[in-house]
Amino acid sequence: MQDPSRSLTLCPLGAEDCPLCAEVRRLQEEFGHLQELVNTDPLTGLFNRRHLMNALDQEMERTRRTGLPTGLIMLDLDYFKRVNDTYGHPAGDEALKWTTGLWRDNLRRIDIPCRYGGEEFSIILPGTRLSVAVKVAKRLQIVLQNSPLLLLGQQVTLTASFGVDTFTSIEELSVRAFIKRTDHYLLEAKVKGRNQVCYQKPEPAKQTPEVTVDERAALSGMSAAPEKGATCKKRTSVRD
Amino acid sequence: MAVEIAPKSPKPLMACLSSGKGGVGKTSLTVNLAFALAQKGLRVLVVDGDLGLANVDVLLGLQVKTNIRNIMDLEADPMEAVVYVEPGLGILPAGSGVPDMANLGPEDHRQLGEILRSIAGNFDIVLVDTAAGIGASVLWFNTLVDYNILVLTPDPTAMTDAYALIKVLSRDYHRKRFHLLVNQVKNDQEGRQVYDHLAKVASHFLNLNLVYLGAVPRDEAVSKGVRSQAPFIKVSPQSKAAQAVSRHAEFFLNRIAQRSGGQKKVGEAGG
């Protein structure tokens, strides 16, 4: 298929140096650049919150269609205000940029890291199960705490708190509700003392979790089963 | 290519045989039931719904050339995947050993549903042999069919697992009618006891009336059939298990006869 943007830059009259086409090309490039700016956080170069909302919406729709879960990590740098207060805001900005580099180096190409605001970041993990998303978060946590940075000649170790969650095709959830749910685990990580990863712990595997203790007892014949309405309802006859 | 015979009825009867617990003889019963129905003159399709670890083909020693996975990927004619073991008995093999078949997404389920419906029209009855457990594919197959048949043995864990499947299907998928087929019983009385017990619990806790389809006795002919990769109903037609399965096949014959307003002639044992 012909590239539509290219067809616009070819002069319909066949002129080699058509000034109008040159202008169209310039505008197209500028448009592309602006589009990038609209979705990019100027300080860190990561995607911004606007892009997060759009991309998460798309990935959740993909989950609904393919059944592959979408992972989400919300993370917040611990005690970042102290960095700003101690070393000044320019140093704080440097620290944010440096941290962003760590995220980039330790994520897969398909992952979508975004700056949610301030020192809070969101990372969309397309097609990722909870256990894998948790592993990714733990990797980022360890990398950060093991990589001190130099601020005004001093070594500073940063840490972060992480909330991890996944969206699966069986649940109904909006983008905002998904972010809020994940944020809840981030808050939990903060409350529990920071520099850790919190997420929904799966129920311990039981043999048949669907069957309650009472039902199990009735089935195994230990309890005389039903007291209430002890007589079975009129049983459907054989081969009804 | 599509089968030459025109469909007798537009909508075939569809039944799912599930168990909750593995190893209760579900696949063996499905296959033998299919043979019994084919012997009675019905056009039968067995769908191997054990998508991750299909074994109907193994049980029958079939050489499978293509499978559901190939149809879904290559959009081939679904009828090409049907292997005929007898003129009136087709098997639709799943992707044996293809792990991703067990993890189908909603889109795949839609496509698989369309494939099944397009094939089913060529048959009088479709029997789906699902995987064990209460995984997504088991639940999905069970929502597609007219009859949900639970295969279990007198073993307490088989009863609990069958109950768990009934509970999930009724609670989350609004299925209300379940037929029990009790396998590997000492005698008919034991089958009846197992049914009575489970029916009582299901009535009390789930407000459901379970239906007793019948029992199949424990029989050396069954394991002999599995070993020789041939259905016991053919190898040992006089065995107790074969006779029981043949009796249960009549249940479906009657249902199909009722559906077609009693006008349809289905085999010599029908009615």
Interface residues (C-beta under 8 A of the other chain):
Chain A: R64 R65 T66 G67 L68 S169 Q207 T208 E210 V211 T212 D214 E215 R216 A218 L219 S220 G221 A225 P226 K228 G229 C232 K233 K234 R235 T236 V238 R239 D240
Chain B: G20 N103 L104 G105 P106 E107 D108 I134 P156 T157 M159 T160 D161 Y163 A164 K167 V168 H197 L198 A199 K200 V201 S203 H204 F205 N207 N209 L210 V211 Y212 L213 G214 F251
